[in-house]
Amino acid sequence: KWLKYNDNLMVGIKGQAGLRALLDIEGIGSFDLQEQDAGFYKANIIIDKRWNAEQRVVTGKLIDSNGQINQMISTTGLVNFDNEKPNGITNLKVDYATVSNVKLSWNNNNKEQVKYKVIVETPESSLPTEILYTNKTSISISDKFEEFKPIKFIVTTLDKAENESVNSTVFTKAYPIKLTQTTSLVGTLSGSYQGINVLTKENSP
């Protein structure tokens, strides 16, 4: 189980009624449980933002009036606390953008296992904002994009505890045909040009 700041860790112990119940999280601390029903002790522990630890043992303890302690390690496994944001991506680029498909790619900057959240915004069209997830450093998005309308893509990194990195943003427009590595020309044309250059209505010479 991976947990982060403000997550809720629900714990319970079953045993004899009328005892004191404690929960120990290895290296983190001890927490009191309340007897809500006879012999059933429960607590909701809110994860603190200062906790960063992996594979910690959780132990439940029942203490009687004589100070005798019965304890048992949780059978549900170890817990992990991660309150550090992953690194954001770099070199986010649009490989191509057509009215039916857009491909994005980027570089990963994390050693640990991560996934990526991709937000697609089309502010000048009727298309709704779309949120996609991928484990790869590229994504192909199929949709009905309006030609020559701006599209905004926001990509963030998510770690195993769902901590989210800073945003990386790129803008593009969808063209009727597949064009790669395009350059949008602005102002009056002069001199020579190489590669794939695009003239748009707002920058018409």
C-alpha positions in Angstrom: 0.0 0.0 0.0 1.3 3.4 -1.0 0.1 6.5 0.9 0.7 10.2 0.7 -0.2 13.4 2.5 -3.9 13.6 3.6 -4.6 10.0 2.7 -6.7 8.1 5.2 -5.3 4.9 6.7 -8.2 2.9 8.3 -7.1 0.4 10.9 -8.9 -2.0 13.2 -8.1 -4.6 15.9 -10.4 -7.4 17.1 -10.0 -8.8 20.6 -11.2 -8.8 24.2 -13.5 -5.9 25.2 -12.4 -3.1 27.6 -8.7 -3.0 26.7 -6.4 -0.2 25.5 -5.6 -0.6 21.8 -2.6 0.8 20.0 -1.2 0.7 16.5 2.6 0.9 15.9 3.8 1.9 12.5 7.5 1.1 12.3 9.7 4.2 12.4 6.6 6.5 12.3 4.9 6.3 15.7 2.1 4.8 17.9 -1.6 5.7 17.6 -4.6 5.0 19.9 -7.6 3.1 18.7 -11.1 3.6 20.1 -13.4 0.8 21.0 -16.4 1.4 18.8 -18.1 -1.9 19.5 -17.4 -4.5 22.2 -14.0 -5.9 21.3 -13.6 -4.0 18.0 -11.1 -1.1 18.1 -10.8 1.3 15.1 -9.0 4.4 14.0 -8.6 6.6 10.9 -5.1 7.9 10.7 -4.5 10.9 8.4 -1.1 10.7 6.7 1.3 13.4 7.7 3.2 15.3 5.0 6.5 14.6 6.8 6.3 10.9 6.5 8.6 9.3 3.9 9.3 5.6 4.4 9.1 2.3 2.6 8.1 -1.2 3.7 7.1 -0.4 7.2 5.6 -3.1 9.5 2.2 -2.3 11.1 1.7 -3.9 14.6 -1.5 -4.0 16.6 -1.4 -4.1 20.4 -4.0 -4.8 23.1 -3.0 -3.8 26.7 -5.0 -4.9 29.8 -5.3 -3.2 33.2 -2.2 -5.1 34.4 0.0 -3.8 31.6 0.1 -7.2 29.8 0.5 -6.7 26.1 -0.8 -8.9 23.3 0.4 -8.0 19.8 0.2 -9.1 16.3 1.7 -7.9 13.0 -0.8 -6.9 10.3 -1.6 -9.6 7.9 -2.4 -7.1 5.1 1.3 -6.4 4.3 3.7 -3.5 4.6 2.9 0.1 4.1 4.8 2.9 2.2 4.7 6.6 2.7 5.7 8.9 -0.1 5.3 12.7 0.1 7.9 13.7 -2.4 6.9 14.9 -5.9 8.4 13.0 -8.8 10.4 14.9 -11.4 8.6 16.5 -14.2 9.2 15.4 -17.8 11.4 17.2 -20.3 11.5 17.7 -24.1 7.7 17.4 -24.5 7.0 17.7 -28.2 4.3 17.1 -30.8 5.5 14.5 -33.2 2.5 15.2 -35.5 -1.0 16.5 -35.3 -3.9 15.7 -37.7 -7.6 16.1 -37.4 -7.9 12.5 -36.3 -4.7 11.7 -34.4 -2.0 13.5 -32.4 1.2 11.9 -31.1 3.2 13.3 -28.2 6.6 12.2 -26.8 8.8 13.3 -24.0 11.8 12.2 -21.8 11.4 10.6 -18.4 13.5 12.0 -15.5 12.7 9.5 -12.7 14.4 6.3 -11.6 11.3 4.9 -9.9 8.2 3.5 -11.6 5.9 6.3 -12.7 3.0 6.9 -15.0 1.9 10.0 -16.9 -1.3 12.1 -16.9 -2.1 13.8 -20.2 -4.7 16.6 -20.3 -6.1 17.6 -23.7 -7.7 21.1 -23.9 -9.3 22.5 -27.0 -10.3 26.0 -25.9 -11.7 27.3 -29.2 -13.8 24.2 -30.0 -16.7 22.3 -28.5 -14.6 19.3 -27.6 -14.5 18.6 -23.9 -11.3 18.5 -21.8 -9.9 15.0 -21.9 -7.7 13.2 -19.3 -5.6 10.2 -20.4 -3.0 8.0 -18.6 0.0 6.1 -19.9 3.0 4.2 -18.6 5.0 5.0 -21.8 7.0 8.2 -22.7 4.7 8.8 -25.7 1.0 8.7 -26.5 -1.1 8.6 -29.6 -4.4 10.4 -29.1 -7.3 9.6 -31.5 -10.1 12.2 -31.6 -12.0 14.5 -34.0 -9.9 17.6 -33.8 -10.9 20.7 -35.7 -8.3 21.7 -38.3 -6.2 24.7 -37.6 -7.7 25.1 -34.1 -5.3 25.4 -31.2 -4.9 22.3 -28.9 -3.2 22.5 -25.5 -1.5 19.4 -23.9 -0.5 19.3 -20.3 1.6 16.3 -19.1 2.5 15.5 -15.5 4.2 12.6 -13.8 2.5 10.5 -11.1 4.4 8.2 -8.8 3.1 5.1 -7.0 1.5 7.2 -4.2 -0.2 9.5 -6.9 2.1 12.4 -6.0 2.0 14.7 -9.1 4.9 16.6 -10.6 4.9 20.1 -12.1 3.2 20.6 -15.4 4.8 20.5 -18.8 2.7 22.2 -21.6 2.8 22.2 -25.4 0.5 23.8 -28.0 -0.2 22.7 -31.5 -2.8 22.8 -34.3 -4.3 20.0 -36.2 -3.6 19.8 -39.9 -5.6 18.0 -42.6 -2.5 15.8 -43.4 0.3 14.4 -41.3 3.2 16.9 -41.0 6.2 16.4 -38.7 8.5 19.1 -37.3 6.7 22.0 -38.8 7.6 25.7 -38.5 4.9 28.3 -38.4 5.9 31.3 -40.5 5.1 34.8 -39.3 5.1 38.2 -40.9 6.3 39.0 -44.4 8.1 36.3 -46.2 11.7 37.0 -47.2 14.8 35.0 -47.9 14.9 31.3 -48.2 13.2 28.5 -46.2 13.9 24.8 -45.7 11.9 22.0 -44.1 8.2 22.0 -43.7 6.8 25.5 -43.2 3.2 26.4 -42.4 1.3 29.5 -43.3 -1.7 30.3 -41.2 -4.5 32.8 -41.6 -3.6 34.9 -38.6 0.0 35.2 -39.8 -0.7 35.6 -43.5 1.8 37.7 -45.4 
